[in-house]
Amino acid sequence: MLNIVLFQPEISPNTGNIIRTCFALGAKLHIIKPISFDLHPKYLKRAGAGRMLSDIRHEVHESYQAFYEKYKDKNIFYITRYGLKTYEQQDYKAELEQNKEVW
């Protein structure tokens, strides 16, 4: 299973894109608070996601600490623009075969 984690998202259209991507891939979305916009379908509709959030597996975490405590045993890949490697350099298929999920 693919898990996508958003850390304190600030831009609702970007989050809408990721919600739609999770819907298409069957991925689970994790959102870590604080969030600078409302996750209500009325507001996500403007981001092109509408009621789609209720159609995907998702969790909203109160803080990074709460997320970490729940999933600290997982091998999580952190992707930022400051990383030393690009996301393309990781063998996700091997990770999926070994652990049955990708974070």
Biopython code that builds the backbone (N, CA, C, O; Angstrom):
import numpy as np
from Bio.PDB.StructureBuilder import StructureBuilder

atoms = [
    (1, "MET", "N", (0.837, -1.168, 0.000)),
    (1, "MET", "CA", (0.000, 0.000, 0.000)),
    (1, "MET", "C", (0.890, 1.242, 0.000)),
    (1, "MET", "O", (1.905, 1.293, 0.694)),
    (2, "LEU", "N", (0.505, 2.207, -0.764)),
    (2, "LEU", "CA", (1.212, 3.478, -0.828)),
    (2, "LEU", "C", (0.587, 4.433, 0.177)),
    (2, "LEU", "O", (-0.633, 4.589, 0.218)),
    (3, "ASN", "N", (1.427, 5.074, 0.989)),
    (3, "ASN", "CA", (0.996, 6.088, 1.947)),
    (3, "ASN", "C", (1.637, 7.407, 1.554)),
    (3, "ASN", "O", (2.839, 7.466, 1.292)),
    (4, "ILE", "N", (0.843, 8.457, 1.515)),
    (4, "ILE", "CA", (1.355, 9.793, 1.213)),
    (4, "ILE", "C", (1.073, 10.664, 2.426)),
    (4, "ILE", "O", (-0.054, 10.714, 2.919)),
    (5, "VAL", "N", (2.113, 11.355, 2.905)),
    (5, "VAL", "CA", (1.996, 12.172, 4.106)),
    (5, "VAL", "C", (2.238, 13.627, 3.740)),
    (5, "VAL", "O", (3.255, 13.964, 3.135)),
    (6, "LEU", "N", (1.298, 14.485, 4.110)),
    (6, "LEU", "CA", (1.466, 15.927, 3.924)),
    (6, "LEU", "C", (1.738, 16.550, 5.283)),
    (6, "LEU", "O", (0.951, 16.393, 6.216)),
    (7, "PHE", "N", (2.845, 17.252, 5.389)),
    (7, "PHE", "CA", (3.219, 17.913, 6.633)),
    (7, "PHE", "C", (2.779, 19.366, 6.578)),
    (7, "PHE", "O", (3.310, 20.159, 5.800)),
    (8, "GLN", "N", (1.812, 19.705, 7.403)),
    (8, "GLN", "CA", (1.312, 21.075, 7.532)),
    (8, "GLN", "C", (1.054, 21.737, 6.178)),
    (8, "GLN", "O", (1.668, 22.756, 5.862)),
    (9, "PRO", "N", (0.150, 21.165, 5.376)),
    (9, "PRO", "CA", (-0.115, 21.739, 4.051)),
    (9, "PRO", "C", (-0.674, 23.155, 4.142)),
    (9, "PRO", "O", (-1.469, 23.465, 5.030)),
    (10, "GLU", "N", (-0.252, 24.006, 3.218)),
    (10, "GLU", "CA", (-0.653, 25.416, 3.226)),
    (10, "GLU", "C", (-1.487, 25.815, 2.018)),
    (10, "GLU", "O", (-2.193, 26.822, 2.069)),
    (11, "ILE", "N", (-1.423, 25.054, 0.941)),
    (11, "ILE", "CA", (-2.066, 25.470, -0.307)),
    (11, "ILE", "C", (-3.130, 24.443, -0.681)),
    (11, "ILE", "O", (-2.814, 23.306, -1.035)),
    (12, "SER", "N", (-4.398, 24.857, -0.599)),
    (12, "SER", "CA", (-5.487, 23.900, -0.829)),
    (12, "SER", "C", (-5.494, 23.305, -2.239)),
    (12, "SER", "O", (-5.786, 22.116, -2.366)),
    (13, "PRO", "N", (-5.189, 24.059, -3.315)),
    (13, "PRO", "CA", (-5.164, 23.411, -4.634)),
    (13, "PRO", "C", (-4.107, 22.306, -4.735)),
    (13, "PRO", "O", (-4.345, 21.288, -5.386)),
    (14, "ASN", "N", (-2.951, 22.491, -4.102)),
    (14, "ASN", "CA", (-1.928, 21.433, -4.102)),
    (14, "ASN", "C", (-2.439, 20.202, -3.357)),
    (14, "ASN", "O", (-2.241, 19.069, -3.796)),
    (15, "THR", "N", (-3.098, 20.441, -2.225)),
    (15, "THR", "CA", (-3.668, 19.336, -1.460)),
    (15, "THR", "C", (-4.760, 18.647, -2.264)),
    (15, "THR", "O", (-4.875, 17.422, -2.235)),
    (16, "GLY", "N", (-5.563, 19.426, -2.983)),
    (16, "GLY", "CA", (-6.590, 18.854, -3.856)),
    (16, "GLY", "C", (-5.987, 17.944, -4.908)),
    (16, "GLY", "O", (-6.523, 16.872, -5.188)),
    (17, "ASN", "N", (-4.867, 18.368, -5.496)),
    (17, "ASN", "CA", (-4.171, 17.523, -6.481)),
    (17, "ASN", "C", (-3.728, 16.205, -5.857)),
    (17, "ASN", "O", (-3.850, 15.145, -6.470)),
    (18, "ILE", "N", (-3.217, 16.281, -4.644)),
    (18, "ILE", "CA", (-2.733, 15.077, -3.975)),
    (18, "ILE", "C", (-3.898, 14.173, -3.579)),
    (18, "ILE", "O", (-3.780, 12.950, -3.647)),
    (19, "ILE", "N", (-5.016, 14.756, -3.169)),
    (19, "ILE", "CA", (-6.209, 13.958, -2.863)),
    (19, "ILE", "C", (-6.656, 13.200, -4.109)),
    (19, "ILE", "O", (-6.960, 12.010, -4.036)),
    (20, "ARG", "N", (-6.695, 13.879, -5.242)),
    (20, "ARG", "CA", (-7.091, 13.218, -6.491)),
    (20, "ARG", "C", (-6.095, 12.122, -6.878)),
    (20, "ARG", "O", (-6.490, 11.066, -7.370)),
    (21, "THR", "N", (-4.811, 12.375, -6.655)),
    (21, "THR", "CA", (-3.786, 11.368, -6.940)),
    (21, "THR", "C", (-3.977, 10.143, -6.048)),
    (21, "THR", "O", (-3.890, 9.010, -6.522)),
    (22, "CYS", "N", (-4.238, 10.365, -4.759)),
    (22, "CYS", "CA", (-4.493, 9.245, -3.842)),
    (22, "CYS", "C", (-5.719, 8.456, -4.288)),
    (22, "CYS", "O", (-5.733, 7.227, -4.217)),
    (23, "PHE", "N", (-6.741, 9.162, -4.743)),
    (23, "PHE", "CA", (-7.955, 8.507, -5.237)),
    (23, "PHE", "C", (-7.625, 7.610, -6.426)),
    (23, "PHE", "O", (-8.078, 6.467, -6.494)),
    (24, "ALA", "N", (-6.842, 8.129, -7.353)),
    (24, "ALA", "CA", (-6.498, 7.377, -8.567)),
    (24, "ALA", "C", (-5.596, 6.177, -8.268)),
    (24, "ALA", "O", (-5.723, 5.132, -8.905)),
    (25, "LEU", "N", (-4.689, 6.326, -7.304)),
    (25, "LEU", "CA", (-3.728, 5.264, -6.993)),
    (25, "LEU", "C", (-4.210, 4.291, -5.919)),
    (25, "LEU", "O", (-3.610, 3.235, -5.722)),
    (26, "GLY", "N", (-5.287, 4.643, -5.230)),
    (26, "GLY", "CA", (-5.729, 3.821, -4.105)),
    (26, "GLY", "C", (-4.815, 3.978, -2.906)),
    (26, "GLY", "O", (-4.723, 3.079, -2.070)),
    (27, "ALA", "N", (-4.133, 5.122, -2.815)),
    (27, "ALA", "CA", (-3.182, 5.379, -1.731)),
    (27, "ALA", "C", (-3.904, 5.937, -0.507)),
    (27, "ALA", "O", (-4.999, 6.490, -0.610)),
    (28, "LYS", "N", (-3.272, 5.783, 0.646)),
    (28, "LYS", "CA", (-3.796, 6.363, 1.881)),
    (28, "LYS", "C", (-3.104, 7.700, 2.113)),
    (28, "LYS", "O", (-1.888, 7.813, 1.960)),
    (29, "LEU", "N", (-3.883, 8.709, 2.483)),
    (29, "LEU", "CA", (-3.356, 10.052, 2.716)),
    (29, "LEU", "C", (-3.309, 10.335, 4.209)),
    (29, "LEU", "O", (-4.274, 10.082, 4.931)),
    (30, "HIS", "N", (-2.185, 10.860, 4.663)),
    (30, "HIS", "CA", (-2.015, 11.305, 6.041)),
    (30, "HIS", "C", (-1.763, 12.810, 5.987)),
    (30, "HIS", "O", (-0.899, 13.269, 5.240)),
    (31, "ILE", "N", (-2.510, 13.570, 6.771)),
    (31, "ILE", "CA", (-2.331, 15.023, 6.822)),
    (31, "ILE", "C", (-1.952, 15.385, 8.250)),
    (31, "ILE", "O", (-2.666, 15.054, 9.197)),
    (32, "ILE", "N", (-0.821, 16.069, 8.394)),
    (32, "ILE", "CA", (-0.336, 16.470, 9.710)),
    (32, "ILE", "C", (-0.661, 17.940, 9.930)),
    (32, "ILE", "O", (-0.284, 18.795, 9.129)),
    (33, "LYS", "N", (-1.368, 18.229, 11.027)),
    (33, "LYS", "CA", (-1.758, 19.601, 11.366)),
    (33, "LYS", "C", (-0.560, 20.389, 11.870)),
    (33, "LYS", "O", (0.432, 19.794, 12.292)),
    (34, "PRO", "N", (-0.630, 21.712, 11.834)),
    (34, "PRO", "CA", (-1.779, 22.534, 11.457)),
    (34, "PRO", "C", (-1.956, 22.607, 9.941)),
    (34, "PRO", "O", (-1.014, 22.442, 9.166)),
    (35, "ILE", "N", (-3.192, 22.860, 9.561)),
    (35, "ILE", "CA", (-3.574, 23.005, 8.160)),
    (35, "ILE", "C", (-4.080, 24.431, 7.995)),
    (35, "ILE", "O", (-4.866, 24.903, 8.817)),
    (36, "SER", "N", (-3.649, 25.117, 6.957)),
    (36, "SER", "CA", (-4.010, 26.533, 6.805)),
    (36, "SER", "C", (-5.331, 26.740, 6.065)),
    (36, "SER", "O", (-5.651, 27.865, 5.682)),
    (37, "PHE", "N", (-6.096, 25.675, 5.861)),
    (37, "PHE", "CA", (-7.388, 25.782, 5.182)),
    (37, "PHE", "C", (-8.305, 24.702, 5.742)),
    (37, "PHE", "O", (-7.856, 23.792, 6.439)),
    (38, "ASP", "N", (-9.582, 24.810, 5.436)),
    (38, "ASP", "CA", (-10.590, 23.875, 5.932)),
    (38, "ASP", "C", (-10.664, 22.655, 5.016)),
    (38, "ASP", "O", (-10.625, 22.794, 3.793)),
    (39, "LEU", "N", (-10.771, 21.477, 5.595)),
    (39, "LEU", "CA", (-10.876, 20.247, 4.814)),
    (39, "LEU", "C", (-12.324, 19.893, 4.464)),
    (39, "LEU", "O", (-12.586, 18.822, 3.916)),
    (40, "HIS", "N", (-13.248, 20.774, 4.775)),
    (40, "HIS", "CA", (-14.659, 20.542, 4.445)),
    (40, "HIS", "C", (-14.814, 20.456, 2.923)),
    (40, "HIS", "O", (-14.175, 21.216, 2.196)),
    (41, "PRO", "N", (-15.659, 19.532, 2.432)),
    (41, "PRO", "CA", (-15.844, 19.376, 0.976)),
    (41, "PRO", "C", (-16.188, 20.676, 0.247)),
    (41, "PRO", "O", (-15.804, 20.864, -0.907)),
    (42, "LYS", "N", (-16.904, 21.562, 0.918)),
    (42, "LYS", "CA", (-17.267, 22.850, 0.310)),
    (42, "LYS", "C", (-16.014, 23.623, -0.115)),
    (42, "LYS", "O", (-15.995, 24.249, -1.175)),
    (43, "TYR", "N", (-14.977, 23.576, 0.712)),
    (43, "TYR", "CA", (-13.748, 24.313, 0.413)),
    (43, "TYR", "C", (-12.815, 23.514, -0.498)),
    (43, "TYR", "O", (-12.099, 24.089, -1.318)),
    (44, "LEU", "N", (-12.826, 22.202, -0.354)),
    (44, "LEU", "CA", (-11.993, 21.373, -1.224)),
    (44, "LEU", "C", (-12.521, 21.359, -2.652)),
    (44, "LEU", "O", (-11.776, 21.077, -3.590)),
    (45, "LYS", "N", (-13.804, 21.662, -2.817)),
    (45, "LYS", "CA", (-14.387, 21.711, -4.162)),
    (45, "LYS", "C", (-13.651, 22.736, -5.021)),
    (45, "LYS", "O", (-13.418, 22.511, -6.209)),
    (46, "ARG", "N", (-13.290, 23.854, -4.415)),
    (46, "ARG", "CA", (-12.537, 24.886, -5.140)),
    (46, "ARG", "C", (-11.159, 24.377, -5.538)),
    (46, "ARG", "O", (-10.570, 24.849, -6.510)),
    (47, "ALA", "N", (-10.648, 23.406, -4.778)),
    (47, "ALA", "CA", (-9.340, 22.817, -5.085)),
    (47, "ALA", "C", (-9.488, 21.626, -6.035)),
    (47, "ALA", "O", (-8.510, 20.948, -6.348)),
    (48, "GLY", "N", (-10.709, 21.383, -6.485)),
    (48, "GLY", "CA", (-10.955, 20.303, -7.435)),
    (48, "GLY", "C", (-11.081, 18.931, -6.811)),
    (48, "GLY", "O", (-11.030, 17.925, -7.519)),
    (49, "ALA", "N", (-11.246, 18.867, -5.483)),
    (49, "ALA", "CA", (-11.331, 17.570, -4.820)),
    (49, "ALA", "C", (-12.718, 17.301, -4.238)),
    (49, "ALA", "O", (-13.084, 16.143, -4.036)),
    (50, "GLY", "N", (-13.485, 18.338, -3.969)),
    (50, "GLY", "CA", (-14.851, 18.183, -3.472)),
    (50, "GLY", "C", (-15.005, 17.130, -2.398)),
    (50, "GLY", "O", (-14.319, 17.173, -1.376)),
    (51, "ARG", "N", (-15.901, 16.185, -2.623)),
    (51, "ARG", "CA", (-16.163, 15.121, -1.648)),
    (51, "ARG", "C", (-15.159, 13.972, -1.743)),
    (51, "ARG", "O", (-15.309, 12.960, -1.058)),
    (52, "MET", "N", (-14.163, 14.120, -2.566)),
    (52, "MET", "CA", (-13.218, 13.036, -2.804)),
    (52, "MET", "C", (-12.464, 12.608, -1.543)),
    (52, "MET", "O", (-12.087, 11.442, -1.424)),
    (53, "LEU", "N", (-12.237, 13.526, -0.603)),
    (53, "LEU", "CA", (-11.513, 13.167, 0.617)),
    (53, "LEU", "C", (-12.249, 12.058, 1.361)),
    (53, "LEU", "O", (-11.614, 11.171, 1.932)),
    (54, "SER", "N", (-13.567, 12.096, 1.363)),
    (54, "SER", "CA", (-14.329, 11.045, 2.053)),
    (54, "SER", "C", (-14.289, 9.723, 1.289)),
    (54, "SER", "O", (-14.661, 8.684, 1.835)),
    (55, "ASP", "N", (-13.844, 9.751, 0.040)),
    (55, "ASP", "CA", (-13.770, 8.538, -0.778)),
    (55, "ASP", "C", (-12.413, 7.848, -0.725)),
    (55, "ASP", "O", (-12.240, 6.781, -1.314)),
    (56, "ILE", "N", (-11.455, 8.442, -0.028)),
    (56, "ILE", "CA", (-10.136, 7.813, 0.087)),
    (56, "ILE", "C", (-9.849, 7.489, 1.550)),
    (56, "ILE", "O", (-10.436, 8.075, 2.460)),
    (57, "ARG", "N", (-8.940, 6.548, 1.754)),
    (57, "ARG", "CA", (-8.481, 6.270, 3.117)),
    (57, "ARG", "C", (-7.598, 7.434, 3.532)),
    (57, "ARG", "O", (-6.678, 7.811, 2.806)),
    (58, "HIS", "N", (-7.871, 7.999, 4.687)),
    (58, "HIS", "CA", (-7.060, 9.124, 5.145)),
    (58, "HIS", "C", (-7.103, 9.231, 6.665)),
    (58, "HIS", "O", (-8.024, 8.745, 7.322)),
    (59, "GLU", "N", (-6.079, 9.879, 7.197)),
    (59, "GLU", "CA", (-6.005, 10.196, 8.620)),
    (59, "GLU", "C", (-5.501, 11.622, 8.746)),
    (59, "GLU", "O", (-4.646, 12.065, 7.980)),
    (60, "VAL", "N", (-6.045, 12.331, 9.726)),
    (60, "VAL", "CA", (-5.547, 13.664, 10.059)),
    (60, "VAL", "C", (-4.890, 13.540, 11.431)),
    (60, "VAL", "O", (-5.522, 13.101, 12.392)),
    (61, "HIS", "N", (-3.627, 13.926, 11.513)),
    (61, "HIS", "CA", (-2.848, 13.808, 12.743)),
    (61, "HIS", "C", (-2.695, 15.189, 13.369)),
    (61, "HIS", "O", (-2.468, 16.173, 12.666)),
    (62, "GLU", "N", (-2.819, 15.258, 14.678)),
    (62, "GLU", "CA", (-2.760, 16.538, 15.392)),
    (62, "GLU", "C", (-1.380, 17.190, 15.329)),
    (62, "GLU", "O", (-1.271, 18.415, 15.396)),
    (63, "SER", "N", (-0.335, 16.387, 15.203)),
    (63, "SER", "CA", (1.031, 16.921, 15.168)),
    (63, "SER", "C", (1.948, 15.875, 14.543)),
    (63, "SER", "O", (1.571, 14.717, 14.365)),
    (64, "TYR", "N", (3.166, 16.316, 14.215)),
    (64, "TYR", "CA", (4.143, 15.355, 13.707)),
    (64, "TYR", "C", (4.462, 14.324, 14.785)),
    (64, "TYR", "O", (4.635, 13.142, 14.488)),
    (65, "GLN", "N", (4.538, 14.770, 16.024)),
    (65, "GLN", "CA", (4.834, 13.851, 17.129)),
    (65, "GLN", "C", (3.784, 12.748, 17.224)),
    (65, "GLN", "O", (4.125, 11.582, 17.421)),
    (66, "ALA", "N", (2.508, 13.111, 17.086)),
    (66, "ALA", "CA", (1.431, 12.112, 17.131)),
    (66, "ALA", "C", (1.564, 11.128, 15.966)),
    (66, "ALA", "O", (1.393, 9.921, 16.140)),
    (67, "PHE", "N", (1.869, 11.652, 14.789)),
    (67, "PHE", "CA", (2.079, 10.794, 13.618)),
    (67, "PHE", "C", (3.262, 9.854, 13.856)),
    (67, "PHE", "O", (3.166, 8.649, 13.624)),
    (68, "TYR", "N", (4.374, 10.419, 14.319)),
    (68, "TYR", "CA", (5.589, 9.634, 14.539)),
    (68, "TYR", "C", (5.362, 8.526, 15.568)),
    (68, "TYR", "O", (5.789, 7.389, 15.365)),
    (69, "GLU", "N", (4.699, 8.855, 16.660)),
    (69, "GLU", "CA", (4.449, 7.850, 17.696)),
    (69, "GLU", "C", (3.637, 6.676, 17.151)),
    (69, "GLU", "O", (3.864, 5.529, 17.535)),
    (70, "LYS", "N", (2.711, 6.960, 16.275)),
    (70, "LYS", "CA", (1.862, 5.904, 15.719)),
    (70, "LYS", "C", (2.594, 5.052, 14.680)),
    (70, "LYS", "O", (2.349, 3.850, 14.570)),
    (71, "TYR", "N", (3.494, 5.682, 13.919)),
    (71, "TYR", "CA", (4.126, 4.989, 12.790)),
    (71, "TYR", "C", (5.650, 4.933, 12.872)),
    (71, "TYR", "O", (6.308, 4.798, 11.840)),
    (72, "LYS", "N", (6.222, 5.034, 14.061)),
    (72, "LYS", "CA", (7.680, 5.093, 14.192)),
    (72, "LYS", "C", (8.385, 3.819, 13.742)),
    (72, "LYS", "O", (9.587, 3.840, 13.479)),
    (73, "ASP", "N", (7.660, 2.721, 13.653)),
    (73, "ASP", "CA", (8.279, 1.473, 13.209)),
    (73, "ASP", "C", (8.316, 1.342, 11.687)),
    (73, "ASP", "O", (8.819, 0.345, 11.170)),
    (74, "LYS", "N", (7.795, 2.328, 10.968)),
    (74, "LYS", "CA", (7.747, 2.282, 9.503)),
    (74, "LYS", "C", (9.006, 2.904, 8.904)),
    (74, "LYS", "O", (9.610, 3.798, 9.496)),
    (75, "ASN", "N", (9.385, 2.427, 7.743)),
    (75, "ASN", "CA", (10.516, 2.989, 7.007)),
    (75, "ASN", "C", (9.965, 4.095, 6.099)),
    (75, "ASN", "O", (9.528, 3.826, 4.980)),
    (76, "ILE", "N", (9.989, 5.311, 6.581)),
    (76, "ILE", "CA", (9.364, 6.435, 5.881)),
    (76, "ILE", "C", (10.404, 7.169, 5.040)),
    (76, "ILE", "O", (11.492, 7.492, 5.517)),
    (77, "PHE", "N", (10.051, 7.425, 3.786)),
    (77, "PHE", "CA", (10.904, 8.204, 2.892)),
    (77, "PHE", "C", (10.450, 9.653, 2.953)),
    (77, "PHE", "O", (9.315, 9.969, 2.597)),
    (78, "TYR", "N", (11.326, 10.525, 3.401)),
    (78, "TYR", "CA", (11.008, 11.949, 3.488)),
    (78, "TYR", "C", (11.477, 12.618, 2.203)),
    (78, "TYR", "O", (12.644, 12.514, 1.826)),
    (79, "ILE", "N", (10.566, 13.297, 1.543)),
    (79, "ILE", "CA", (10.903, 13.951, 0.280)),
    (79, "ILE", "C", (10.685, 15.448, 0.436)),
    (79, "ILE", "O", (9.575, 15.903, 0.713)),
    (80, "THR", "N", (11.758, 16.202, 0.254)),
    (80, "THR", "CA", (11.683, 17.664, 0.270)),
    (80, "THR", "C", (12.565, 18.181, -0.862)),
    (80, "THR", "O", (13.311, 17.423, -1.482)),
    (81, "ARG", "N", (12.470, 19.445, -1.112)),
    (81, "ARG", "CA", (13.331, 20.026, -2.147)),
    (81, "ARG", "C", (14.780, 20.129, -1.673)),
    (81, "ARG", "O", (15.670, 20.443, -2.463)),
    (82, "TYR", "N", (15.020, 19.869, -0.390)),
    (82, "TYR", "CA", (16.364, 19.972, 0.168)),
    (82, "TYR", "C", (17.071, 18.619, 0.269)),
    (82, "TYR", "O", (18.183, 18.557, 0.793)),
    (83, "GLY", "N", (16.470, 17.551, -0.210)),
    (83, "GLY", "CA", (17.037, 16.209, -0.091)),
    (83, "GLY", "C", (18.332, 16.042, -0.875)),
    (83, "GLY", "O", (18.597, 16.772, -1.830)),
    (84, "LEU", "N", (19.126, 15.075, -0.457)),
    (84, "LEU", "CA", (20.391, 14.783, -1.133)),
    (84, "LEU", "C", (20.189, 13.897, -2.357)),
    (84, "LEU", "O", (21.033, 13.870, -3.253)),
    (85, "LYS", "N", (19.070, 13.173, -2.396)),
    (85, "LYS", "CA", (18.724, 12.331, -3.540)),
    (85, "LYS", "C", (17.344, 12.752, -4.041)),
    (85, "LYS", "O", (16.556, 13.342, -3.301)),
    (86, "THR", "N", (17.067, 12.445, -5.285)),
    (86, "THR", "CA", (15.724, 12.700, -5.796)),
    (86, "THR", "C", (14.848, 11.487, -5.482)),
    (86, "THR", "O", (15.352, 10.397, -5.212)),
    (87, "TYR", "N", (13.554, 11.689, -5.521)),
    (87, "TYR", "CA", (12.632, 10.588, -5.243)),
    (87, "TYR", "C", (12.784, 9.461, -6.260)),
    (87, "TYR", "O", (12.415, 8.320, -5.980)),
    (88, "GLU", "N", (13.319, 9.767, -7.428)),
    (88, "GLU", "CA", (13.483, 8.760, -8.481)),
    (88, "GLU", "C", (14.606, 7.772, -8.185)),
    (88, "GLU", "O", (14.665, 6.705, -8.796)),
    (89, "GLN", "N", (15.491, 8.111, -7.261)),
    (89, "GLN", "CA", (16.649, 7.267, -6.973)),
    (89, "GLN", "C", (16.343, 6.141, -5.982)),
    (89, "GLN", "O", (17.222, 5.329, -5.692)),
    (90, "GLN", "N", (15.152, 6.078, -5.473)),
    (90, "GLN", "CA", (14.770, 5.047, -4.506)),
    (90, "GLN", "C", (14.069, 3.887, -5.208)),
    (90, "GLN", "O", (13.273, 4.101, -6.123)),
    (91, "ASP", "N", (14.361, 2.673, -4.784)),
    (91, "ASP", "CA", (13.715, 1.486, -5.344)),
    (91, "ASP", "C", (12.467, 1.166, -4.514)),
    (91, "ASP", "O", (12.516, 0.362, -3.583)),
    (92, "TYR", "N", (11.363, 1.801, -4.863)),
    (92, "TYR", "CA", (10.114, 1.625, -4.121)),
    (92, "TYR", "C", (9.536, 0.227, -4.305)),
    (92, "TYR", "O", (8.880, -0.299, -3.405)),
    (93, "LYS", "N", (9.775, -0.369, -5.452)),
    (93, "LYS", "CA", (9.251, -1.713, -5.710)),
    (93, "LYS", "C", (9.846, -2.710, -4.713)),
    (93, "LYS", "O", (9.129, -3.552, -4.172)),
    (94, "ALA", "N", (11.144, -2.617, -4.472)),
    (94, "ALA", "CA", (11.796, -3.500, -3.499)),
    (94, "ALA", "C", (11.237, -3.251, -2.098)),
    (94, "ALA", "O", (11.018, -4.194, -1.337)),
    (95, "GLU", "N", (11.010, -2.001, -1.766)),
    (95, "GLU", "CA", (10.433, -1.653, -0.460)),
    (95, "GLU", "C", (9.034, -2.246, -0.323)),
    (95, "GLU", "O", (8.684, -2.782, 0.729)),
    (96, "LEU", "N", (8.254, -2.154, -1.361)),
    (96, "LEU", "CA", (6.894, -2.688, -1.354)),
    (96, "LEU", "C", (6.904, -4.213, -1.202)),
    (96, "LEU", "O", (6.099, -4.776, -0.460)),
    (97, "GLU", "N", (7.816, -4.868, -1.906)),
    (97, "GLU", "CA", (7.913, -6.328, -1.810)),
    (97, "GLU", "C", (8.356, -6.770, -0.417)),
    (97, "GLU", "O", (7.891, -7.789, 0.092)),
    (98, "GLN", "N", (9.251, -6.007, 0.191)),
    (98, "GLN", "CA", (9.781, -6.375, 1.500)),
    (98, "GLN", "C", (8.799, -6.053, 2.626)),
    (98, "GLN", "O", (8.576, -6.889, 3.502)),
    (99, "ASN", "N", (8.215, -4.867, 2.617)),
    (99, "ASN", "CA", (7.391, -4.401, 3.736)),
    (99, "ASN", "C", (5.904, -4.299, 3.436)),
    (99, "ASN", "O", (5.117, -4.014, 4.339)),
    (100, "LYS", "N", (5.505, -4.520, 2.212)),
    (100, "LYS", "CA", (4.107, -4.468, 1.772)),
    (100, "LYS", "C", (3.498, -3.070, 1.797)),
    (100, "LYS", "O", (2.302, -2.906, 1.554)),
    (101, "GLU", "N", (4.315, -2.070, 2.090)),
    (101, "GLU", "CA", (3.830, -0.696, 2.014)),
    (101, "GLU", "C", (4.988, 0.258, 1.784)),
    (101, "GLU", "O", (6.139, -0.036, 2.105)),
    (102, "VAL", "N", (4.652, 1.404, 1.221)),
    (102, "VAL", "CA", (5.638, 2.453, 0.966)),
    (102, "VAL", "C", (5.133, 3.716, 1.636)),
    (102, "VAL", "O", (3.965, 4.084, 1.513)),
    (103, "TRP", "N", (6.039, 4.372, 2.346)),
    (103, "TRP", "CA", (5.713, 5.619, 3.043)),
    (103, "TRP", "C", (6.556, 6.722, 2.458)),
    (103, "TRP", "O", (6.456, 7.871, 2.888)),
]
sb = StructureBuilder()
sb.init_structure("model")
sb.init_model(0)
sb.init_chain("A")
sb.init_seg("    ")
for serial, (resi, resn, name, xyz) in enumerate(atoms, 1):
    if name == "N":
        sb.init_residue(resn, " ", resi, " ")
    sb.init_atom(name, np.array(xyz, "f"), 0.0, 1.0, " ", f" {name:<3s}", serial, name[0])
structure = sb.get_structure()
